[in-house]
Amino acid sequence: MRPEDISLARQGSHPRLRAALFSVSDESTVDAVGEELRETRERLRKVERKFAAIEALEGVDTRWVGAAITHLQMYPGASGYVLAAADEPPPERGDAVEVEREDFVVERLTPSPFPDDLRRCAILRHV
């Protein structure tokens, strides 16, 4: 037998393979996931409208809004301490935090080390 005698591409349909790869066995699961996505989209839309309304207000210092919804994280890295911004509200002391697939716990919260930065800084230690 020669290599050219072997057909690499089989002709025709593979119904069992197609069914295994592309069918959904539980329509209720798909419906539930779809509903959850719709609810999440609606919650996100409401949050975006709230932030837009806050930003539109004159006299509101948006730095305080940023300080409420973001924070810094300081944690030990391979070559010293790492200082990184986190786009979420500051955690509480004792909270578990995952950073770059490593587990930490919040040792304490301090003011930002940067001048005029209103954010909090979470000091993390390995668990």
Salt bridges, closest charged atoms under 4 A:
GLU4 OE2 - ARG2 NE 3.31
ASP5 OD1 - ARG2 NH2 3.32
GLU35 OE1 - ARG38 NH2 3.26
GLU42 OE2 - ARG45 NH2 2.48
ASP61 OD2 - ARG63 NH2 3.16
GLU102 OE1 - HIS126 NE2 2.70
GLU107 OE1 - ARG125 NE 2.40
ASP117 OD2 - ARG119 NH2 2.76
